[in-house]
């Protein structure tokens, strides 16, 4: 089926955002932390490496480009701890994945939440300046993640949940406006909470923390909608639903059915990047809840966790299966996640990473023309 080339995101061949950090960048970050080189020297190296990977993304045929999250240690904490009222701290234990655990770091809310500027605005401006005629995409954690991963250590919010979520939505609305003013027209919210709400095991852990999963679903949906409300028509906001991605391991299992109606009909999002690279994601049946003709579904059918290239015919067959629930013109293709949600990265080489992304571009070209 030949369809017109998409000129607005998400694109037929797209990607989640993070890319493997080169070893020299990892070493430079360690040297800067130990005082051997300046922050300015580290940033200059980051600039050089971001220019290189943006050129590579263009070369392999992607329409959207990211900075690979090269200036971050984590996909979420680096953004969240630079919001007003939030601080990072060493927590005494990392996040537990299957067989692996992240470094000991977390965030806590210690004051009134707000947005009054952020270092990632300048990070975006640099990406924008080198994107050329390609679409620069900015990725930030969803507002849900501050509540889901953050410790509320501030009395006003401990006493008033509604006030916390009100201020959180307001802060994010300011952040989205700031990125737009910096030139951003493609913004992605990354969110693991929705995948946890699909997992019976993870929901039991939430209950053990004294949280009600059904209540969280409503709170998160309301806050996200507040954050994106009133955005300009030419700003595309997508959301990536992640089941965990650290050193090629994962956390949550379970199909999208428990939250599908809320996601696809209750969130004012323009497109969803959905993980579909393993049977842990379930089938495509939850896509029957997609009722909006303008909603784009990006199928994450190519894994970023391992180097072996998927059989192209198998990927095409699965796209065809998904099209029984959502029209082909509303579907796109991507890896299921980024390649380095944390600076450590997944267990494949940079060359294998580019081969994966080129594979996505090739398959998408054969499916959509």
C-alpha positions in Angstrom: 0.0 0.0 0.0 1.5 3.3 -1.1 0.8 6.1 1.3 2.0 9.7 1.1 5.2 10.4 3.0 4.4 11.8 6.5 5.6 15.3 7.0 4.5 15.6 10.7 5.6 13.3 13.5 5.6 10.6 14.5 7.1 9.3 11.3 6.6 5.9 9.6 10.2 5.0 10.7 10.8 6.7 14.0 12.8 6.0 17.2 12.3 6.5 20.9 15.4 8.7 21.5 18.3 7.5 23.6 21.5 6.2 21.9 24.5 4.3 23.1 27.1 6.6 24.7 30.6 6.3 23.1 33.3 5.1 25.6 35.2 8.4 25.3 32.1 10.3 26.4 31.7 8.0 29.4 35.3 8.5 30.3 35.1 12.2 30.0 32.0 12.3 32.2 34.0 10.4 34.9 37.0 12.7 34.5 34.7 15.8 34.9 33.1 14.3 38.0 36.6 13.8 39.5 37.7 17.3 38.6 40.2 16.4 35.9 38.4 18.3 33.2 36.0 21.3 33.3 32.2 21.2 32.6 32.9 23.3 29.6 35.4 20.8 28.2 32.8 18.0 28.7 30.1 20.0 27.0 32.3 20.6 24.0 32.9 16.9 23.6 29.2 16.2 24.0 28.5 18.8 21.3 31.0 17.0 18.9 29.5 13.6 19.6 25.9 14.9 19.2 26.8 16.4 15.9 28.2 13.0 14.8 25.1 11.0 15.9 22.7 13.5 14.4 24.5 13.2 11.1 24.3 9.4 11.3 20.5 9.5 12.0 20.1 11.6 8.9 22.4 9.3 6.9 20.3 6.1 7.6 17.1 7.8 6.6 15.3 8.8 9.8 13.2 12.0 9.6 13.4 12.8 13.3 16.7 13.3 15.1 17.6 13.4 18.8 20.7 14.2 20.8 20.7 10.6 22.0 20.2 11.9 25.6 24.1 12.2 25.6 24.1 14.8 28.3 22.2 12.7 30.8 23.0 9.9 33.2 19.3 8.8 33.4 16.3 9.2 31.1 14.3 10.7 33.9 16.2 11.9 37.0 18.3 14.5 35.1 15.2 16.3 34.0 13.1 15.9 37.2 15.8 17.0 39.7 16.1 20.3 37.8 12.5 21.2 38.5 11.9 23.7 41.2 11.2 21.9 44.5 13.0 18.7 43.5 16.5 17.4 44.4 18.5 14.4 43.6 20.1 12.3 46.4 21.9 9.0 46.9 19.2 6.7 48.0 21.1 3.7 49.3 19.7 1.4 46.6 18.9 1.5 42.9 15.9 0.4 40.9 15.6 -3.4 40.6 15.4 -4.9 37.1 15.4 -8.6 36.2 18.8 -9.7 37.5 20.3 -6.2 37.5 20.0 -3.0 39.6 20.7 0.6 38.7 23.1 2.9 40.6 22.0 4.3 43.9 20.3 7.5 43.0 16.8 8.9 43.4 14.8 12.2 43.7 12.7 13.8 46.4 10.3 16.7 46.5 11.4 19.2 49.1 9.4 22.4 48.2 6.8 24.0 46.0 6.9 22.5 42.5 7.4 24.9 39.6 9.3 25.5 36.4 11.4 28.6 36.1 14.0 27.6 33.6 15.9 24.4 33.0 19.3 23.4 31.6 17.7 21.1 29.0 16.2 24.1 27.2 19.7 24.9 26.1 20.3 21.3 25.3 17.3 21.4 23.0 18.5 24.6 21.4 21.8 23.0 20.4 20.0 20.0 18.9 17.6 22.4 17.0 20.6 24.3 15.6 22.1 21.2 14.0 18.9 19.5 12.9 18.7 21.2 9.5 15.7 20.1 7.5 15.1 17.1 9.9 12.7 17.2 12.8 14.5 17.6 16.2 12.7 15.6 18.9 13.0 16.4 22.6 12.4 13.6 25.1 11.5 14.2 28.8 9.9 12.0 31.5 6.2 12.2 31.9 4.9 14.1 34.9 3.7 10.7 36.3 7.4 9.8 36.9 8.0 12.5 39.5 5.3 10.9 41.7 6.1 7.3 40.7 9.9 7.5 41.4 10.1 10.5 43.7 9.8 10.7 47.5 7.5 13.3 48.8 9.4 14.9 51.6 7.5 18.2 51.7 4.8 18.7 54.3 2.3 20.6 52.2 2.2 17.8 49.6 2.2 15.0 52.2 -0.9 16.6 53.5 -2.6 17.5 50.2 -2.3 15.1 47.3 -4.5 17.2 45.0 -2.2 20.2 45.6 0.8 18.1 44.6 -0.7 17.0 41.3 -2.1 20.5 40.6 1.3 22.0 41.0 2.9 19.2 39.0 0.6 19.7 36.1 1.2 23.5 36.2 5.0 23.1 36.3 4.9 20.7 33.3 2.7 23.1 31.4 5.3 25.8 31.8 8.0 23.4 30.8 6.2 22.4 27.6 5.7 26.1 26.7 9.4 26.8 27.3 10.5 24.0 24.9 8.0 25.3 22.4 9.4 28.8 22.7 12.9 27.3 22.1 11.6 25.9 18.8 10.5 22.4 19.8 7.6 21.0 17.7 8.1 17.3 18.6 8.1 16.5 22.3 7.9 13.0 23.8 6.9 12.1 27.3 8.5 8.9 28.5 6.5 6.9 31.1 7.0 3.6 32.8 4.1 3.9 35.2 1.4 2.8 32.7 3.3 -0.4 32.0 3.4 -1.1 35.8 -0.3 -0.6 35.8 -0.6 -3.4 33.3 1.4 -5.8 35.5 -0.3 -7.9 38.2 3.1 -8.3 40.0 3.9 -4.6 39.9 0.3 -3.6 41.0 0.8 -5.8 44.1 4.0 -4.0 44.8 2.2 -0.7 44.5 -0.4 -1.8 47.0 2.3 -2.8 49.3 3.5 0.8 49.2 0.1 1.9 50.2 -0.9 3.0 46.7 -4.2 2.3 44.8 -3.4 1.5 41.2 -6.9 2.5 40.0 -6.6 5.8 41.8 -3.1 6.4 40.3 -4.4 5.8 36.8 -7.0 8.6 37.2 -4.5 11.0 38.9 -1.8 10.4 36.2 -4.3 10.8 33.3 -5.6 14.1 34.8 -2.2 15.5 35.4 -0.9 14.6 31.9 -3.9 16.2 30.4 -3.4 19.3 32.4 0.2 19.5 31.4 -0.5 19.3 27.6 -3.7 21.4 27.7 -3.7 24.5 25.5 -0.6 23.5 23.6 -0.1 25.1 20.2 -1.6 23.1 17.3 1.8 22.7 15.6 3.3 21.0 18.6 3.2 17.2 18.5 3.3 15.5 21.9 3.8 11.7 21.9 4.2 9.3 24.8 6.4 6.2 25.1 5.1 3.5 27.3 8.1 1.6 28.7 8.4 -1.7 30.5 11.9 -1.0 31.8 15.2 -0.8 29.8 18.5 -1.2 31.6 21.5 -3.2 30.4 19.1 -5.2 28.1 16.8 -6.2 31.0 13.3 -5.2 32.0 10.8 -4.9 34.9 7.1 -5.1 33.9 5.1 -7.7 32.0 1.5 -7.6 30.9 -0.6 -6.5 27.9 -2.1 -3.0 27.6 -5.7 -4.1 28.2 -6.0 -2.8 31.8 -5.1 0.8 30.8 -6.0 0.8 27.0 -9.2 2.7 27.3 -7.6 5.5 29.4 -4.5 5.7 27.3 -6.1 5.7 23.8 -9.3 7.6 24.6 -8.6 9.4 27.9 -5.2 11.1 27.2 -4.9 14.1 25.0 -1.7 12.8 23.3 -1.0 12.8 19.6 0.7 9.4 19.4 1.9 6.5 21.5 5.2 4.5 21.2 4.2 1.0 22.3 6.6 -1.8 23.2 5.7 -4.9 21.2 9.1 -6.6 20.9 8.3 -9.6 23.1 5.3 -11.7 24.3 5.5 -9.7 27.6 3.6 -7.0 25.8 0.6 -9.2 25.0 -1.3 -9.0 21.7 -2.7 -6.2 19.6 -6.3 -6.6 20.8 -6.1 -3.6 23.2 -5.7 -1.4 20.1 -9.4 -1.9 19.4 -9.9 0.9 22.0 -8.3 3.4 19.6 -11.3 5.4 18.4 -9.6 8.6 17.4 -8.8 9.0 13.7 -5.9 11.4 14.5 -4.1 9.2 17.0 -0.9 7.7 15.7 0.4 4.3 17.1 4.1 3.6 16.8 4.6 -0.2 17.0 7.9 -1.0 18.8 8.4 -4.3 17.0 12.2 -4.1 16.7 14.1 -4.7 20.0 16.8 -2.3 21.2 17.9 -4.9 23.8 19.8 -7.4 21.5 21.7 -7.2 18.3 20.1 -9.8 16.1 18.0 -8.3 13.4 14.3 -9.3 13.3 13.1 -11.1 10.2 11.6 -8.4 8.1 8.7 -10.6 6.9 7.8 -11.3 10.5 7.7 -7.6 11.3 5.5 -6.9 8.3 3.2 -9.7 9.3 2.8 -8.2 12.8 2.1 -4.7 11.3 -0.6 -6.3 9.2 -2.0 -7.9 12.4 -2.1 -4.6 14.1 -3.8 -3.0 11.1 -6.8 -5.1 11.8 -7.4 -2.9 14.8 -5.9 0.4 13.7 -5.8 1.6 10.1 -2.4 1.3 8.4 -2.3 5.0 7.9 -2.3 5.5 11.7 0.5 3.1 12.3 4.3 3.7 12.4 7.3 1.5 13.3 10.2 2.0 15.7 12.4 0.1 18.2 10.5 -0.7 21.4 12.7 1.6 23.4 15.8 3.6 23.3 19.3 2.0 23.3 20.5 3.6 26.5 17.9 4.6 29.0 20.8 5.1 31.4 24.3 6.1 30.4 25.4 2.4 30.8 23.5 1.4 27.7 22.1 -1.9 26.4 24.3 -4.9 25.5 25.0 -4.3 21.8 27.6 -2.3 19.9 27.0 1.1 18.3 27.3 -0.5 14.8 24.6 -2.9 15.8 22.5 0.0 17.0 22.7 1.7 13.7 21.9 -1.5 11.9 18.7 -1.8 14.0 17.6 1.7 13.1 18.4 1.2 9.4 16.4 -2.0 9.6 13.4 0.0 10.9 13.8 2.6 8.0 14.0 -0.2 5.4 11.0 -2.1 6.6 8.9 1.0 7.0 9.8 2.0 3.4 8.6 -1.4 2.1 5.3 -1.3 4.1 4.2 2.4 3.6 6.2 3.3 0.5 
